[in-house]
Every structure is written in structure tokens, then in C-alpha cells.
Amino acid sequence: MALRNTKTELATVQPGGAFFLPAVIQDAGDQAAKRFIEFFTANIRNPNTRQAYARAARDFFAWCDAHGLTLDRLQPVVVASYIETLQTELSAPSVKQHLAAIRMLFDWLVVGQVLPMNPAASVRGPKYVTQRGKTPVLSAGDARKLLDSINTSTVVGLRDRALIGLMVYSFARVSAVVGMRVEDYYQNGKRWWVRLHEKGGKFHEVPAHHNAGAYVDAYIAAAGTASDKKGYLFRTAEGKTNVLTARPMTRSDVLRMIKRRAEDAELPENICCHTFRATGITAYLENGGTIENAQAIAAHESPRTTKLYDRTTDAITLDEVERIVI
């Protein structure tokens, strides 16, 4: 595996790809370079986390390089100074993610005996507490309006309706849905189930809601992919045609599709992929569902995370405000 010389940019961190090492790491020697690469290839398996942590490492070491700092001179006060600088540029959650990436990378270097101590271990990030998520949520009526507005006379329309329907009715992350194979929609007894590929290589299985099942059935029948069990469930279309390829849709493909469908339905332009996860959870809770069961369906590790998606109190809050009569 070749190490390519460049001063500050870490470009590709996929296994088998080309690596760009920050100057601070290069100057620390081959062992530091080896551990740096192993951190992204052997230690972090989730590609989204890998990319986010790579950006954080790139930005931090670029800052170090600009200030003439070498790896052996990095102390807690240096990392703290960098975090203070970040807080003037990024939101608190983004700063906390950057610090987490830096701290984890240095832990890896310490274990590999590249550094005697982790200079980020004692650095504290900004306080950030939220009781309500910022993801835009659709009302049940608007979600139905969006689904019904999709032209299902084409296989692409059927695909889009099935994809959005799955995210709404199974509280699925977009990354889990685009990773599905045809065999991940399967029959178990009298019911059809959905197998979602979640973070950390885990699988999460939930019964398919009857609406979601009907949408997926119609899409698979039109696409003619029922026998292609190992093929991707949600596939791209060839150009602007309605001919599907064997390639899976990406998260960016889904986001563009959602923006287009939302515009056609005259819905807010801030709708995103995560909107449907939040919309499904909110609709479920509004109809008497419990946080505990919503947590299980959404595969959240903590009910506090699920609660961030719950917007059932929004209307109550507005009603209370309207009591202020002047």
C-alpha cells in the first residue's frame, strides 16, 4: 500500500484505496503513518463514520501544520485551543463530533505506541443538550399527500413510493433502505418482513406494514426483480428513462428524489431523508404507540434518542401559547 506525499489532505480512506497523509503524521515516521491508516481501515467499519472522522482528522492536522506543530508537541492545551477555534465556526454537535474523532484517533496512536499519552483525553467539548430534534416532520395528512402524489404508472414512480413508504412505516434510516437486497423483503409465515442493514453491520428485522408491503409488492412486480434475490432492492434508473439498472441508489440519489417529489406535491423544501423516520415515529405515538415500542422499531439504543423524533407535543405547546390573550 503506497503512502502518497501531500502536506495536509487526507483524501480517500476506503480499504484498498489511495491514502493522503497529513504532514504532521508523515513527519512522525512510518509507524505513525501505518497506525493512522489502520485507524480508518481496520478500526472504523461504518463508511459514513469513516468519512466524518477523516474530515475531522484532515481539518485538525491542517490546523496543526499551519501552526508549525509536530505530533510529539501536541498537548491538551493545543487540542483545547483548536476546539475553541472550531466553536466559532461550527455548531456544538459538529464540534463534539470533531473532538470525538480526534480523541479516538489519538487513543489508537497511544495503543500503537506512537504517542505516550492522548492529548485530547482531558479536553472537554461544548455543552449541548436538546429535548427536541430539528428534523422537519410531516403531518400524517402531508405524508399521505406526498405518497398519493407520486405517479405510479412507471416503475420509477413505484420505486419512489415504495422507498418512501418503507422509511415512513418502518422508521428506517435511508442508509438501511438503500442497502437492502431483494431477499431482505421476505415472507415469514403469513406476514412479510423487512430486514434492514443498520449501523455496525447489524441487521434489524421488523414486520412490514400492510401499506408498505403493498407498495413494495407493486414495485417488485413492475421491476421484475423477484427472482434476483441478491440484487439490490432499490435501483437507479438509466438516465431519465424508466429502465432500472443493477446499481443501488445512494443516499444522495434518494435525497434528490425526495426534493423533487416534495416540490411536485407542493410541500416544504426542507424535507429530507430523515423526515420520514421522524414522521413515522410521530404518527405512531399520536395514535397511542409507546416510546419503548417506537424505540424497538427504530432500533435506537436509547429511548432518549427516540424522544427527539417525537413531535406530538408541538400542537399542545401552540395551544397553550394561544391562551395568552392581550
N, C-alpha and C positions, 0 to 999 in steps of 0.2 A: 504494500500500500504506500503510495508515494505521498510525501508531505510537500505541498506546494508553498513556495515562499511568497508571502504578501504581508504587509505591515499590520493591518488592523481588522481585516474582514474574515469572518467565518462564513463560508458560503453554504456548502452542502454538508449535511450531517446524516445522510442516509447511508445504511450499510452498503459497502461496495462502491460508494461514490468518491468524488474528489473532495479533499479537505483543505480548507484555508485556515491556517493557524495565526492567531494574534501574535504580534511581535513579542509581547511580554512572555507568552508561552514558549515561542521559538527560542528566545534568548535564555530560557531556563534549562535547555538541554533536551535530549531525546526522551528521557524518562518522563519529563513533564508533558512533552508532546504526545507520547504514547497514552498516558493516563487521560489526557484531555480528550483524545479521540475515543478512547474506550468509554468514557463517561457518557457520550452521546450514542454510541453504538451498542454497548453491552449493558449499560445501566438503565437507560430510558427506552422503553419499548413502545410507548404511545407516540405516534408520529406528530400529533398536534402539540403534545408537551415538549417533544424534542425540538420542534421548530421554535416554540415560545422561549424555551431555555437557551437555545442557540442565539436568538436575538438578544436576550439579556446578557449573555456572555460576551457577544460581539460588542455591544454598547459599553459594557463595563471596561473591557480591556482596551477599547479605543480611547476611553477617558483616561485610563492609566497611562497609556502610551503618550497621549497628548501632554500629560503632566510629568513625563520622564520617570515613571515609576517602574521598578523591576519587581518580579514575583516575590523575591526574598525581602522586599521592603514594605510589603503590604501588611498593615496593622489595622486593628479595629477602628482607629480614628480615621484611617484612609477610607475604609468602606463606609463609615458613618458620614463622612464628608460627601461621598458620592451619592448616598441615599438622600441627603439633604438637597443636593443639586437636582436629583430626579423629582423631588416633591414640588419643585417649581415648574416642572414640565409635564408630569403625568398625574393621573388620578391616583388616589390612595390604593385601590385594588391593584393597579398596574405596578405601583412601586413595591407593594408587598410581594407580587409575583416575581419581580426582578430580584428582590432580596432573597427569596426562597431559592431561586435558581443559582445565585452566586453562592449562597450558603451550602447548598447541596454539592455544587462543583468542588468547592474547597474541602468539604468532607471527603470527597473521593480522592482528592490530591493528598490529603493527610494520610488516609488509609494506604495509599500507594507510596508513602514515604517521600513524597515530593516536597511537602511542607511539614514543619514540626507542629503547627497549630493552625486552626481555622480562624482567619482574621474576621470572618463575618459572624462567628458563633454568638458573640455577645451584642451584636448590633440589633437594635430594635427598629421595626418599621413603623409607619404611621398607624394610628388607631383608626379602625374603620369598622363600624357596626351598622348593620342595616336590618330593618324588620320587614322590609318590603322590596321585592325585586323591581328592576327597572325595565324588564322585558315588556314590550307592548302586548296587550291581551285583547282578543276579540270577544265580543259578546257572543252568546250562543246563536243569536239571530244573524250576526255578521259572518260567523263561521259557516253557517248554513248557506247564507247568500253567496259566499265565495265558492263553496263546493258546487252549488247549483248553477253558478255562472259559467263553469268550465264546459266548453264544447266537447262532448264525449262522442262525437261522430268520427273521431280519428283515434288512432292508438296512442298518440302523444297526449291527447286530452284525457283518455282513460288512465294513462300512466300518471299524469299530474294529479288527477283526482284521487287515485289510489295512494299515492305517496303522501299527499297532504292528509288524507283520511287516516292513514296509519299513524302519522305523527300526532294527530288530534286524539284518536281513540285509544292509543296505547301509550301515550305520554312519551313517545320515543324521541331520542336525540337524532338530529339529522345524520350524524356520522354513523349511528347504528343502522339507520334505514338504508342509506346508500351502500352499506357493506353487506346487505342481505343477499343471499343467493335464492334461487327459486325454491330450493329444498327447505329454506327457512320459513316458508309458509306451508304448513303441513297439517294433516288430519290426525287427531288423536281421539279415538272413539267417535262420538257424534259431533265433536267440536273441532273447529280449525284453530290452530295456534300460530303464534308469531315468535320466531326465535331472533332476538336482537343481539348483535355483536357490540358489547359495551366496552368501556374503558378497561385497560389492563388485561385484555384478552379474555374477558369473562363473557358468558352467554346469559341472557335473561329471557325467559320464556313466559309469555302471557297469552291468555285466550284472546282470539280475535273478536272484537265487537262485530255484531251482525252487519252493521253498515260498512265497516272497514273490510270485512270478509267479502261482501258483495262487490265492493269497488275493486278489490284485488282479483277476484274471480273473473270479472268482466275484462280487466286489463290483461291477465294472463291468456284468456281465451282469444282476445284480439291479437296479442303479440305472438301467439303460437309457441310459447316457451315452456309449456307444462312438462315436456319431456326432458328439457335441458336443466336437470336438477342442479348441476354445479355452476350453471351460468348465473350471472348477476340478475337480480330481480328488476331493478330499475336501471334502464339503459339509456344511453344518449341516442339522439336521432341524427341521421345523416344530413348535415347542413340544415336547411329549412324544410326538409321533407318530413314525411311521416314514416320513414323507413328506419327502424331501430338497428343500432349496431350491437356488437357484443361487449362494448365498453361500458363500464358503470358510470352513472352520473357522479359528479363530485359535489361537495358542499357548495362550491361557487355556482355550479350549474343549477342546483336547487334554489339558491338564493335569487338568481336571475329569473328563474321561472316564477317564483313566488311574487317578486316585484311586478312582473308582467301580469300575472293573474290578479293581483290586488288592484292594479291600475284598471284592468278591464272591468272589475267588479265595483269600481269607484270606492275603494276602501283606503284607509290611511297609508301613506307611502312608507311609514316607519315600520311596517310589518316585516318580520324577519323569520328565519327558520325556527328560532326558539319560541316564537309567538304561539305556535300550535301546541307545544308541550305545556306552556303556561295556560293556554286556552282550555285544553282538555282537563287539566287539574282543577282549574277554577270551576268549570261546568260540573265536574264530578262532585266537588264539595258543595256547590249550590244546590245539588239535588240530593243532599243528605249523606254523601260519602264522608269517610273519616280520614283524618290526616295520616293515620297509621296505614290504612289500606292504600291511600294515594302514594305514600312513600314506597310501599311494596311494589306497586305497579310501575312507578317511575324508576325503581332501582336506586333510590337515594340512600346513602349510608346514614343520614341523619334526618329526623323529621323537621329540624330547623331549616334545612335546605328546601324541603317540600313546601314549607310555610311561605317561603319567599315567592312562590308561584301563586299563592292564594290571594285573589283579589276580591273575595266575597264581601269584605268589609268596606270596599270603596263606596258603594251606594249608601251604606249606613252612615259613613262619615259625612257624605254630602247632605243627607237628610238632616243630620244634627246641625251642620253649619247653617242650613236654611232656617233653623229655629231662631237665629239672631235677627229679630225684627226691629228695625230702627225707623 
